[in-house]
Amino acid sequence: MADADQVLELFPRSGQRRRLKNLYLDQMADLPKDGLPFIYSNYIASLDGRIALPAEDRHSHQVPPAIANDRDWRLFQELAAQADLLITSGRYFRQAADAETQSELPVGQARDFDDLRAWRLAQGLKPQPDIAVFSASLDIPLETLEHYRGRQLLLITGKQADRDKIAELTGAGQMQLIQCGDGCGVDATDLKQQLRRYAYRRVYAIAGPSVLHTLASGNALDRLYHTTAHCLLGGKTFDTFVWGEQLQPAFALPLRAMYLDTEAPPGCGQTMAVYGR
Ligand SMILES: NC(=O)c1ccc[n+]([C@@H]2O[C@H](COP(=O)([O-])OP(=O)(O)OC[C@H]3O[C@@H](n4cnc5c(N)ncnc54)[C@H](OP(=O)(O)O)[C@@H]3O)[C@@H](O)[C@H]2O)c1
């Protein structure tokens, strides 16, 4: 195995070299046996905590090209390959309508991920994970859902969300409705119980900082995969990976594993850490 294919395990077995490919496919074998969905998320950030900056010539924020890299992207896809359900946001579909999304929802159709799609089938999973959309505004362009018609789509919102918009999105069985929380937005406190009714086991949250905050404040986040690219980006307008009211008490995520990748991004490398259960 060439060095470039490897990462160095820093914790728990310090000093062991591990193959990057399938590193994160390895990690879901020992899920808790409580029968509840296991919810995990994944971010890449710079050393100064930026996950997104304003995109050039666009009005949205995107993952900065200085930190986005194929090696981290492969791990992102491996995590998706194991999922029964993805959690994304209304924002993703609005950006899709503006053709501003950085990519299709995983698992990617690129040849590089043929093995992951085949792996899903070999495990008895559906060809692609189902998709849950967190939204309070329910401002989701219907035409953007077309591309994902082959997958079960869930709309997750609060009990006070607009009824007409709910009817439009759930009409003709387009989306299944789950309502969590007494306001317009999702309170994730009973999200796991609700998802359990659909027999989802592995749930991968790939939305952004407000969704992650919602999961943490509802005690619904089990594991966080967090890549840190070893560079500073600066910038006065940026996203970091949790946004919302202060979490009190602090949401504890003990370190499970950490790997050093010296190959990417060029000139700085990255550490890949796994926190939580
Ligand atoms: N570097 C990385 O690893 C990484 C990972 C993920 C995202 N990002 C970037 O981060 C930036 C921000 O992402 P984002 O806007 O998707 O993040 P977000 O802040 O988590 O999601 C925004 C949308 O999610 C919905 N939402 C969030 N919390 C909700 C709740 N409690 N109840 C109901 N709906 C809720 C809302 O949709 P409605 O407006 O429809 O109500 C909200 O507008 C993007 O530029 C993205 O590319 C980077």
The ligand as an SDF file (V2000), in Angstrom:
LIG
                    3D

 48 52  0  0  0  0  0  0  0  0999 V2000
  -18.0340   22.2750    5.3580 N   0  0  0  0  0  0  0  0  0  0  0  0
  -18.9930   21.3890    5.5840 C   0  0  0  0  0  0  0  0  0  0  0  0
  -18.7130   20.2450    5.9350 O   0  0  0  0  0  0  0  0  0  0  0  0
  -20.4400   21.7660    5.4310 C   0  0  0  0  0  0  0  0  0  0  0  0
  -21.4360   20.8560    5.7900 C   0  0  0  0  0  0  0  0  0  0  0  0
  -22.7670   21.2420    5.6840 C   0  0  0  0  0  0  0  0  0  0  0  0
  -23.0870   22.5070    5.2090 C   0  0  0  0  0  0  0  0  0  0  0  0
  -22.0700   23.3500    4.8490 N   0  0  0  0  0  0  0  0  0  0  0  0
  -22.3690   24.6980    4.3570 C   0  0  0  0  0  0  0  0  0  0  0  0
  -22.9350   25.4380    5.3940 O   0  0  0  0  0  0  0  0  0  0  0  0
  -23.7460   26.4590    4.8170 C   0  0  0  0  0  0  0  0  0  0  0  0
  -25.0390   26.5550    5.5610 C   0  0  0  0  0  0  0  0  0  0  0  0
  -25.8050   25.3590    5.3270 O   0  0  0  0  0  0  0  0  0  0  0  0
  -27.3610   25.3180    5.5170 P   0  0  0  0  0  0  0  0  0  0  0  0
  -27.9330   26.6570    5.2220 O   0  0  0  0  0  0  0  0  0  0  0  0
  -27.9160   24.1010    4.8650 O   0  0  0  0  0  0  0  0  0  0  0  0
  -27.4530   25.0530    7.0560 O   0  0  0  0  0  0  0  0  0  0  0  0
  -28.5500   25.0640    8.1600 P   0  0  0  0  0  0  0  0  0  0  0  0
  -28.3740   26.3580    8.8370 O   0  0  0  0  0  0  0  0  0  0  0  0
  -28.4300   23.8640    9.0030 O   0  0  0  0  0  0  0  0  0  0  0  0
  -29.9080   24.8840    7.4120 O   0  0  0  0  0  0  0  0  0  0  0  0
  -30.6660   25.9200    6.9460 C   0  0  0  0  0  0  0  0  0  0  0  0
  -32.0830   25.4970    6.7510 C   0  0  0  0  0  0  0  0  0  0  0  0
  -32.4560   24.2850    7.4210 O   0  0  0  0  0  0  0  0  0  0  0  0
  -33.7600   24.3950    7.9280 C   0  0  0  0  0  0  0  0  0  0  0  0
  -33.6890   24.2370    9.3800 N   0  0  0  0  0  0  0  0  0  0  0  0
  -32.6330   24.3510   10.1890 C   0  0  0  0  0  0  0  0  0  0  0  0
  -32.9870   24.1160   11.4560 N   0  0  0  0  0  0  0  0  0  0  0  0
  -34.3080   23.8760   11.4430 C   0  0  0  0  0  0  0  0  0  0  0  0
  -35.2650   23.5480   12.4450 C   0  0  0  0  0  0  0  0  0  0  0  0
  -34.9390   23.4520   13.7300 N   0  0  0  0  0  0  0  0  0  0  0  0
  -36.5260   23.3570   12.0500 N   0  0  0  0  0  0  0  0  0  0  0  0
  -36.8920   23.4410   10.7620 C   0  0  0  0  0  0  0  0  0  0  0  0
  -36.0500   23.7430    9.7800 N   0  0  0  0  0  0  0  0  0  0  0  0
  -34.7600   23.9370   10.1170 C   0  0  0  0  0  0  0  0  0  0  0  0
  -34.2620   25.7740    7.5510 C   0  0  0  0  0  0  0  0  0  0  0  0
  -34.9620   25.6080    6.3400 O   0  0  0  0  0  0  0  0  0  0  0  0
  -36.1540   26.6060    5.9070 P   0  0  0  0  0  0  0  0  0  0  0  0
  -35.4790   27.9010    5.6200 O   0  0  0  0  0  0  0  0  0  0  0  0
  -36.7120   25.9230    4.6960 O   0  0  0  0  0  0  0  0  0  0  0  0
  -37.0900   26.7250    7.0460 O   0  0  0  0  0  0  0  0  0  0  0  0
  -32.9690   26.5440    7.3360 C   0  0  0  0  0  0  0  0  0  0  0  0
  -33.0790   27.6140    6.4420 O   0  0  0  0  0  0  0  0  0  0  0  0
  -23.9210   26.1180    3.3440 C   0  0  0  0  0  0  0  0  0  0  0  0
  -23.1270   27.0050    2.6110 O   0  0  0  0  0  0  0  0  0  0  0  0
  -23.3770   24.7200    3.2320 C   0  0  0  0  0  0  0  0  0  0  0  0
  -22.7390   24.4930    1.9960 O   0  0  0  0  0  0  0  0  0  0  0  0
  -20.7750   23.0160    4.9610 C   0  0  0  0  0  0  0  0  0  0  0  0
  1  2  1  0
  2  3  2  0
  2  4  1  0
  4  5  1  0
  4 48  2  0
  5  6  2  0
  6  7  1  0
  7  8  2  0
  8  9  1  0
  8 48  1  0
  9 10  1  0
  9 46  1  0
 10 11  1  0
 11 12  1  0
 11 44  1  0
 12 13  1  0
 13 14  1  0
 14 15  2  0
 14 16  1  0
 14 17  1  0
 17 18  1  0
 18 19  2  0
 18 20  1  0
 18 21  1  0
 21 22  1  0
 22 23  1  0
 23 24  1  0
 23 42  1  0
 24 25  1  0
 25 26  1  0
 25 36  1  0
 26 27  1  0
 26 35  1  0
 27 28  2  0
 28 29  1  0
 29 30  1  0
 29 35  2  0
 30 31  1  0
 30 32  2  0
 32 33  1  0
 33 34  2  0
 34 35  1  0
 36 37  1  0
 36 42  1  0
 37 38  1  0
 38 39  2  0
 38 40  1  0
 38 41  1  0
 42 43  1  0
 44 45  1  0
 44 46  1  0
 46 47  1  0
M  CHG  2   8   1  16  -1
M  END
$$$$
